[in-house]
Amino acid sequence: MELFDLKASRCPDAMIYVRRAISAAVSGDFNGDVEIRTIEGSMLRDLPHYLAQVENVTIIESTSVILTNATREDWVANGEAIDDDLININQQLVFRINIKTTACSLLTSK
C-alpha cells in the first residue's frame, strides 16, 4: 500500500494535490491501494464526490486517527506546518482507496 500524507495541507491545496496524484496514478497504470491522510475536513465531502467521477477508483475505507503532539511537533520542526495551521485540529482523516487501471481490468477479465 502506498501512503499519500497531505500533512497540514488545507483547502484548496489538499484537493488539488489529491486530484493530481490520482490522475498520475491512473494514467501511469498504477494498480493497488493508496492511503490518503489529511487534516482537511472538507475531504469528507469532496473526495467521495471527486472519486465518483473517476473510473476504476473506489474508496475502500474512511476513518480518522488522533493527531498526536509528536506529529504536530514534527511537522512544525520540518517546516511542513506552522502552529496556526493546527489550531483546533485534533484528528487526521484516513482514506484507503483502490485504483485499478483499465489495462489491469482488461488483463483480469480474459
N, C-alpha and C positions, 0 to 999 in steps of 0.2 A: 504494500500500500504506500502510495506517495503522500507526502504531507505538504499542504499549502497553507502556511501560517501567515495570516494577514497582520498579525500582531496588533498594533494600535492604529492601523489604518481605519479611517472613518469614511462616511458618505461624503462625496460620491466616489472617492478613490477606491474604496474597498470593492465596490461592484464593478468598477472599470477593470481592476486587476483580475477579478474572477472571470469576467467575460473574456478578457484577453487570454488567460490561461486555459480556459475551456476550449476556446476557439483553436488555440495552438495544439492542444491535446487531440482534438477531433481531427484537425487537418493533418496532424502528424501521425495518424493511425495508432494513437495510444489506446491500449486496452487494459482496463483494470480499475481498481478502486483508488479514490483520492479522498483524503480527509482535509476539509477546509475548516480552519479555525479563525474566528473573528470576534471582536468586541462590538461590532456594529449591529445594533438591534434591528435595524430595518431589513437585514438579510433574512430574517424570519419570513418576511413578506416577499421581498424582491427575488431571492434566489429560486424558490419554487416557481414563481411566475416566469422568470427567465428560462429556467430549465424546461418548462412545459413547451417552450418554443424550439428547443434544441433536440434533434433526433438522436436517439441512442444514448442519452444521458439521463440517468434517474437518481433520485435521492433514495438511498437505502435506509438511512437513519439520521435523525437530528436530535441532538441532546445539548446539554450545557455542562460546563465544569466550572468550579470556583477559580477565579483568577487570584492566584496566590501573591503574597507580598514579594516573594522571591522572584516571580516572573515580572512583576511591576518594576522592581529594582533593576533587574537585568535589562529590560527594555530601556529604561531611563539611562542607565550607565552606558549602554551601547548606542545611544542617540536614536533609538527607534521610537521613542515617545518622550513627551515631557509630562511632568506631573499633572498639568491641566487637562491633558488628553484622557486621563484615567479617573478624573473626579466622578464619583457615583457609578463607577464601573466595577461590578463585583463578579462578573462571570464572563466566560468565553463561550460563544456558541460553537458547536461542533457539528458539521455536516459530513456524512460519509456518502459520497456519490460513486456511481459506477458508470464508466464510459466504455461503450462497445462501438467501435467504428464500423463503418459499412463493410470495409474489407474483411474484418473479423466475422461479421454477421454472414457474409456470403460464404466464407470458408466453412463455418459450422453448420450451415443449412444444407450442405451437399452430402 
